[in-house]
């Protein structure tokens, strides 16, 4: 049985980009929680995608985990191995838009 291709940082970045541009919308089940180090994690549900993003203070830091609609899962460990986090691929404007959206949750 062939294995599914890996979920790439670029695929995930595209979902985040479309969310920032307003062409995708958050599902009502999106939620945020405070973590022990005063950062907070936001779990987003977006058109079948499930993403866990982390904010440090008021700044969107990184993506911890993502599950695609077809069931592929990837975590921060895989992206750091290649030095590419999906959040880091966003433009400054997209990053700011996404931060505003997350702060409104």
Secondary structure, DSSP 8 states (H G I E B T S, - for coil): --------HHHHHHHHHHHHHTSS-B-TT-EEEE-TTS-EEEEEEETTEEEEEEEETTEEEEEEEEE-TTS-EEEHHHHHHHT--GGGGS-HHHHHHHHHHHHT-
